[in-house]
Amino acid sequence: MSGRELDWDNMPETYKQYPPDLKRVKLPEPDMEGGAPLFQLLKSRRSVRSFAPRALDAKILSQMLWAALGISLDAGQYQFRTAPSAGALYPVEMYILVNRVTGINPGIYYYDVQNHMLILLREGEFGRDMARAALGQGIIEKAPAVLIWSALVRRGMWKYEQRAYRYFYLDAGHIAQNAALAAVSLGMGSCQIGAFFDDEVNELLQLDGEKETALYMTAFGSLPQS
Ligand SMILES: Cc1cc2nc3c(=O)[nH]c(=O)nc-3n(C[C@H](O)[C@H](O)[C@H](O)COP(=O)(O)O)c2cc1C
């Protein structure tokens, strides 16, 4: 960083843009208050690898998305998020594999954080393909929904060059922990998934693996006995 000026004229956009003709799904407004006390959540969080078979309520999905990396403070020039990010650049993007969510068709969606909306990228049942890409982990197909995080490389490298790679993983860790604790607070279980074939996940998300590449996942759903 030292001795280097930032190229403000070529600062990458903070929000990814998708064509306006892609289908948007409005999500219920998230609650930004309440939930179980933090220390109880820390005590109770465990990786959960089986889920009740019923569909997830869209309100729960909305709550999970906001908790993971939603906007928590609009300070004009910056919109700060629930998870910290090096330089407030927010290079980690979020996709959602929807297997079974009430009122939302199965498919792969992008989370439009600015508008708290889903953007449909691919409609259809992709649970089995995603599970195969994750070394055959059936949890990916059985969970009602899976959050998948990627790094938008240029957004971090614009400021941090090579060091951006370290920060992608640190940012993703914060986000995943938010999701894990939110799941407990919502009476659900979740499991972080790092074991997957990058190329296969990137292909499913339609990412090139260079400009943007998959980093990490969290499968979540209602507890099996609930
Ligand atoms: C970076 C990372 C990657 C992980 N990848 C997987 C995975 O691919 N599959 C899985 O079943 N669990 C995965 N886990 C969950 C760990 O196995 C789990 O966190 C660990 O056994 C500790 O148990 P606990 O989460 O219940 O405290 C991963 C956890 C982390 C932090």
The ligand as an ORCA input file, in Angstrom:
! r2SCAN-3c Opt
* xyz 0 1
  C     -13.628    -23.397      6.550
  C     -14.570    -24.498      6.949
  C     -14.935    -25.454      6.014
  C     -15.826    -26.471      6.366
  N     -16.231    -27.345      5.399
  C     -17.115    -28.305      5.721
  C     -17.605    -29.187      4.725
  O     -17.266    -29.092      3.555
  N     -18.492    -30.137      5.107
  C     -18.918    -30.264      6.400
  O     -19.738    -31.161      6.666
  N     -18.490    -29.447      7.371
  C     -17.602    -28.454      7.069
  N     -17.194    -27.571      8.028
  C     -17.712    -27.678      9.414
  C     -16.674    -28.262     10.374
  O     -16.536    -29.645     10.172
  C     -17.137    -27.959     11.825
  O     -17.194    -26.551     12.013
  C     -16.206    -28.578     12.851
  O     -16.312    -29.988     12.847
  C     -16.503    -28.069     14.275
  O     -17.836    -28.411     14.671
  P     -18.927    -27.300     15.049
  O     -19.106    -26.380     13.839
  O     -20.183    -28.088     15.333
  O     -18.438    -26.534     16.226
  C     -16.330    -26.542      7.693
  C     -15.953    -25.562      8.620
  C     -15.115    -24.547      8.257
  C     -14.777    -23.481      9.272
*
